[in-house]
Amino acid sequence: MYLRRFRTPYRNFRFSRFGSRNQSRFGRVGDIHQFIKKAAVKTADVLPMPVDEVLFSSLNLPESLKMTISSHGYTALTPIQAKGIPAIRDGKDVIGIANTGTGKTAAFLIPLVEKIIKDSSYKALVISPTRELAMQTRDELRKFSGRMAIYSAFCVGQLSIREQIYQVRQNPHVVVGTPGRLKDLINRGVLKLGSFKMIILDEADQMLDMGFIHDIKEIISYLPAIRQSLFFSATVSARINQLIASFVKNPVIISVKTGETLSHIKQDLVKHDSKIGAKMEKLTYLLKNEEFKKVLVFGRTKHGVERISRDLFQKGFKVTSIHGNKAQFQRQQAIRMFKEDVVKIMIATDVAARGLDIPNVSHVINYDIPTTYEDYIHRIGRTGRANTPGTALTFVEE
């Protein structure tokens, strides 16, 4: 049994599926237990559409696009791609409700690349909530466009605005950015959206959670009335419904959401006592176990993340960290080192909890308890990607 393997070598180490009623900063241990139970059994509010397997080779795509898709090992479409790509190719507004890691980025980028191949004047705007997600989208666009003459501008904060102004003035086909920097470029008179034919809001629920709703509405107001609007979100709240009503016209609603988390993610609690250093001692013990091959550890604050990273480094672990106080190049470097297995441990705030697609993460550890159930869901969704096994552990004080 998974739980028993750790009991013998370390007497005080315990997993528990049954939280006590001790208080944590954000709630009771029992509440975290409810997170785990709820995540394990909850089904989607909207039932997923049944999808028969569809191969990319069966789509009537331009040959150059087929080649780039094939060269990157894509064969069968995921459900969001099988339902979304035809609707987007037909020019329809689309609301896509899908779990993270379901292939929705490719669902909108593949038909977008096709539209640009067929019309070199076609322009699209992609808005992402974070720099990391925007970069991921930009990199995916480059992957699908290959050596084709398709150009993009990458517009996010903490990078040179002069360089981004230069990119936008080169009249790119696709502008990918975060709301604050896009709004800045619009206000400077650099980014003019009157000729854009498509807008894509990615991870819309996170953008609303981060307080970007007014920026998004202002950006949308500069777009032409006749356009194609795509809207992707993991959840749909009353506020999102309000935004949708002002954003799309007669949309196709596609839900391939099969549940809050996937059944192959094991979820457990790790109990530690309250003495100074006990929590770090427990984390250190875990990370020395050979099963913890690639681990993403979540802390609550930027300073806390740095402290965890420093303590682990001093104990001999190769570790990197990511949080909002780090410069963009530092965040990029941290993600690259973790993706390429230069280090096996990355410590992060919730800036890394959504959207980042890092393969083969064996474990997610909530060193600090997440603030909300939604934060918990997005954190543990960093493991168990592409139907691989994963484990999510949450530290709680006894």
C-alpha positions in Angstrom: 0.0 0.0 0.0 1.2 3.5 -0.8 0.6 4.8 2.7 2.5 2.0 4.5 5.8 2.5 2.6 6.6 5.5 4.6 5.7 4.4 8.1 8.5 2.0 8.9 11.6 4.1 8.2 10.2 7.3 9.9 8.1 6.6 13.0 6.5 10.1 13.3 5.7 10.4 9.6 2.0 9.9 8.8 -0.4 10.4 5.9 -4.0 10.7 6.9 -7.2 10.7 4.9 -9.1 11.9 8.0 -8.2 15.4 9.1 -8.5 16.5 12.7 -10.4 19.6 13.7 -7.2 21.6 14.4 -7.3 25.1 13.0 -5.1 26.1 10.1 -4.6 29.6 8.8 -7.3 29.3 6.1 -9.5 26.7 7.6 -9.7 23.4 9.4 -7.7 20.4 8.6 -11.1 18.8 8.1 -11.9 21.3 5.4 -8.8 20.2 3.5 -10.0 16.6 3.9 -13.2 17.8 2.3 -11.2 19.3 -0.6 -9.7 15.9 -1.2 -13.1 14.1 -1.0 -14.8 16.7 -3.2 -12.1 16.6 -5.8 -12.1 12.8 -5.9 -15.9 12.4 -6.5 -17.2 15.7 -8.0 -18.6 15.4 -11.5 -19.0 18.2 -14.0 -21.9 20.6 -13.9 -22.2 20.2 -17.7 -21.9 16.7 -18.9 -19.1 16.2 -21.5 -20.0 15.6 -25.1 -19.2 12.1 -26.4 -16.4 12.2 -28.9 -15.3 9.4 -31.3 -11.6 9.3 -32.0 -10.7 11.7 -34.8 -7.2 11.8 -36.4 -5.5 15.0 -37.4 -4.7 13.4 -40.7 -8.5 13.2 -41.4 -8.9 17.0 -41.2 -8.8 18.9 -44.5 -6.0 21.2 -43.3 -3.4 22.9 -45.5 -0.5 20.6 -46.2 2.1 22.8 -44.4 0.0 22.8 -41.3 -0.5 19.1 -41.4 3.3 18.7 -41.6 4.0 20.8 -38.5 1.3 19.0 -36.6 2.7 15.6 -37.6 6.3 16.6 -36.9 5.4 17.3 -33.2 3.8 13.9 -32.7 0.2 14.9 -32.7 -2.1 12.1 -34.0 -5.5 11.9 -32.5 -7.5 15.0 -31.4 -8.5 15.5 -27.8 -12.3 16.0 -27.1 -11.9 19.8 -26.9 -10.0 19.8 -30.2 -12.5 17.4 -31.9 -15.4 19.7 -31.0 -13.7 23.0 -31.0 -11.6 23.0 -34.2 -14.6 22.5 -36.6 -16.6 25.2 -34.9 -13.7 27.7 -35.0 -12.9 26.8 -38.6 -16.6 27.6 -39.4 -16.2 31.1 -38.0 -18.4 30.6 -35.0 -18.0 32.2 -31.6 -17.0 29.4 -29.1 -17.2 29.0 -25.4 -14.9 26.2 -24.3 -15.3 24.7 -20.8 -12.4 22.3 -20.2 -10.1 21.1 -17.5 -6.5 22.3 -17.7 -4.3 20.0 -19.7 -7.0 19.0 -22.2 -5.3 20.5 -25.3 -7.4 23.6 -25.6 -4.4 25.8 -26.7 -4.0 23.7 -29.8 -7.8 23.7 -30.2 -7.7 27.5 -31.0 -4.2 27.8 -32.5 -4.6 25.2 -35.2 -7.6 26.8 -36.9 -6.0 30.3 -36.3 -2.9 29.2 -38.2 -5.1 27.9 -41.0 -6.9 31.2 -41.2 -3.6 33.1 -41.5 -2.3 30.7 -44.2 -5.4 31.4 -46.2 -5.5 35.1 -45.6 -2.2 36.8 -44.9 -4.0 39.9 -43.5 -5.7 37.9 -40.8 -5.0 39.2 -37.3 -5.8 37.8 -33.9 -5.4 38.9 -30.2 -4.8 36.3 -27.5 -5.2 37.4 -23.9 -3.7 35.3 -21.1 -3.8 36.0 -17.3 -0.1 35.5 -16.6 3.3 35.9 -18.4 4.0 32.2 -18.2 0.7 31.3 -19.9 1.2 33.9 -22.6 4.7 32.6 -23.3 3.4 29.1 -23.4 0.8 30.1 -26.0 3.4 32.0 -28.0 5.7 29.0 -28.0 2.8 26.7 -29.1 2.0 29.1 -31.9 5.6 29.0 -33.1 5.5 25.2 -33.0 2.4 25.0 -35.2 3.4 27.7 -37.6 6.9 26.1 -38.1 8.8 27.9 -40.9 5.7 29.6 -42.3 5.7 33.4 -42.6 3.5 33.8 -39.6 4.6 36.5 -37.1 3.7 37.3 -33.6 4.2 39.9 -30.9 4.7 38.9 -27.2 3.4 41.7 -24.9 3.8 41.1 -21.1 5.0 43.1 -18.2 8.6 43.0 -16.8 10.0 42.8 -20.3 11.3 45.7 -22.4 8.3 47.7 -23.6 10.5 49.2 -26.4 11.1 45.8 -27.9 7.4 45.0 -27.7 6.5 48.3 -29.3 8.9 47.4 -32.1 7.2 44.0 -32.5 3.7 45.4 -32.6 4.8 48.0 -35.2 5.9 45.2 -37.5 2.2 44.4 -38.0 2.2 40.8 -36.7 -0.5 38.3 -37.4 -1.0 37.4 -33.7 -0.5 39.5 -30.6 -0.2 37.4 -27.4 -0.2 39.3 -24.1 -1.4 39.9 -20.6 -4.2 42.5 -19.9 -2.1 45.2 -18.2 0.6 45.4 -20.9 -1.9 45.2 -23.8 -3.9 48.1 -22.3 -0.6 50.1 -21.9 0.2 49.6 -25.6 -3.3 50.6 -26.6 -3.1 53.7 -24.5 0.2 54.6 -26.1 -1.4 54.4 -29.5 0.9 51.5 -30.5 -1.6 48.6 -30.5 -4.6 49.4 -32.8 -7.2 46.7 -32.8 -9.5 48.0 -35.5 -8.4 45.4 -38.0 -8.3 42.3 -35.8 -10.7 39.6 -36.8 -10.4 37.2 -33.8 -10.0 37.6 -30.0 -9.2 34.7 -27.7 -9.6 34.9 -23.9 -7.7 32.0 -22.4 -8.1 30.9 -18.7 -10.9 33.6 -18.4 -11.8 32.5 -14.8 -8.3 33.2 -13.6 -8.3 36.7 -15.3 -11.5 37.6 -13.4 -10.0 36.2 -10.2 -7.0 38.4 -10.7 -9.1 41.5 -11.1 -8.7 42.1 -14.8 -12.3 42.3 -15.8 -12.3 46.1 -16.4 -9.1 45.9 -18.4 -10.6 43.1 -20.5 -13.8 45.0 -21.2 -11.8 48.1 -22.2 -9.6 46.1 -24.5 -12.6 44.4 -26.1 -14.2 47.9 -26.7 -11.4 48.7 -29.2 -12.1 45.6 -31.3 -14.4 45.7 -34.3 -18.0 44.6 -33.8 -17.7 42.0 -36.5 -15.2 39.5 -35.2 -14.8 35.9 -34.1 -14.6 35.6 -30.3 -13.3 32.5 -28.5 -13.6 32.1 -24.7 -11.9 29.3 -22.7 -12.4 28.7 -19.0 -12.2 25.9 -16.5 -15.2 27.2 -14.6 -18.2 29.3 -15.4 -19.4 31.6 -12.6 -22.1 34.3 -12.6 -19.4 37.0 -13.3 -18.1 35.0 -16.2 -21.6 34.6 -17.6 -22.0 38.4 -17.5 -18.7 38.8 -19.4 -19.8 36.2 -21.9 -23.1 38.0 -22.6 -21.2 41.1 -23.7 -18.4 39.2 -25.5 -19.9 36.6 -27.8 -22.8 36.3 -30.2 -24.8 33.0 -30.6 -21.9 31.0 -29.3 -21.3 27.3 -29.6 -20.8 26.0 -26.1 -18.4 23.1 -25.8 -17.9 21.3 -22.5 -15.5 18.4 -22.2 -15.1 18.8 -18.5 -15.1 15.4 -16.9 -14.7 16.4 -13.3 -12.6 18.7 -11.2 -9.6 16.4 -11.1 -8.6 13.2 -12.7 -9.0 9.9 -10.9 -5.4 8.9 -11.4 -4.2 11.7 -9.1 -3.7 10.2 -5.6 -4.6 12.8 -2.9 -3.5 12.6 0.8 -2.7 14.6 3.8 0.7 14.7 5.5 0.6 15.5 9.2 3.4 17.3 11.0 3.7 18.5 14.6 4.1 22.2 15.6 7.7 22.2 16.8 10.1 24.5 14.9 11.6 22.8 11.9 9.3 19.8 12.0 7.5 20.8 8.8 10.8 21.2 6.8 12.1 18.0 8.3 9.0 16.2 6.9 9.4 17.8 3.5 13.1 16.9 3.4 12.4 13.3 4.3 9.8 13.0 1.5 12.1 14.5 -1.2 14.8 12.0 -0.4 12.5 9.2 -1.4 13.2 7.8 -4.9 9.5 8.0 -5.8 9.6 11.8 -5.7 11.2 12.2 -9.1 9.9 15.6 -10.2 8.2 17.7 -7.5 6.3 21.0 -7.5 6.0 22.5 -4.0 3.5 25.3 -3.4 4.0 27.9 -0.8 1.7 30.7 0.2 3.9 33.8 -0.1 6.8 35.0 -2.1 9.0 35.3 0.9 7.9 31.9 2.1 8.8 30.3 -1.3 12.3 31.8 -1.1 12.7 30.5 2.5 11.7 27.0 1.5 14.0 27.1 -1.6 16.9 28.4 0.5 16.4 25.7 3.2 16.3 22.9 0.7 19.3 24.2 -1.1 21.2 24.2 2.2 20.2 20.6 2.7 21.8 19.6 -0.6 18.8 19.6 -3.0 18.9 21.1 -6.5 16.0 23.5 -6.5 14.6 26.5 -8.3 11.7 28.9 -7.5 9.1 31.0 -9.1 7.0 33.9 -7.8 5.7 37.3 -8.7 8.8 39.2 -7.4 11.1 37.5 -9.8 12.1 39.2 -13.1 10.6 37.6 -16.2 14.0 36.1 -17.3 14.4 34.5 -13.9 10.9 33.0 -14.1 11.6 31.7 -17.6 14.9 30.2 -16.5 13.3 28.5 -13.5 10.6 26.9 -15.7 13.1 25.8 -18.3 15.4 24.2 -15.7 12.4 22.4 -14.2 11.0 21.3 -17.6 14.4 20.0 -18.7 15.1 18.2 -15.5 18.2 20.3 -14.6 16.5 20.5 -11.2 13.9 18.1 -9.9 12.2 20.5 -7.4 10.5 23.8 -8.1 9.0 25.9 -5.3 6.2 28.2 -6.4 3.4 30.5 -5.3 0.1 30.2 -7.1 1.5 32.0 -10.1 2.4 28.4 -11.3 -0.9 26.9 -10.3 -2.8 27.4 -13.6 -2.1 26.5 -17.1 1.6 25.7 -17.0 2.1 22.4 -18.9 5.2 20.8 -17.4 5.3 17.1 -18.2 6.1 14.3 -15.8 5.6 16.0 -12.5 5.4 13.1 -10.2 4.2 15.0 -7.1 2.5 18.2 -6.1 3.1 19.2 -2.5 0.9 21.8 -0.8 3.5 22.9 1.8 1.1 25.7 2.7 -2.6 25.0 2.6 -4.3 26.7 -0.5 -6.7 29.5 0.2 -9.7 28.1 -1.7 -10.9 24.9 -3.2 -10.3 26.3 -6.7 -6.7 27.0 -5.8 -6.4 23.4 -4.6 -7.8 22.0 -7.9 -5.5 24.1 -10.0 -2.4 23.3 -7.9 -2.8 19.5 -8.0 -3.7 19.7 -11.7 0.1 20.2 -12.4 0.6 16.5 -11.8 -1.2 13.7 -13.6 -0.9 15.4 -17.0 -1.8 13.5 -20.1 -3.3 10.6 -18.1 0.0 9.8 -16.3 -0.1 8.9 -12.7 0.4 11.7 -10.2 0.3 12.3 -6.4 -0.9 15.4 -4.5 0.0 15.8 -0.9 -1.1 18.6 1.5 0.7 19.4 4.7 -1.4 19.9 7.8 -0.4 20.5 11.5 -1.5 17.9 14.0 
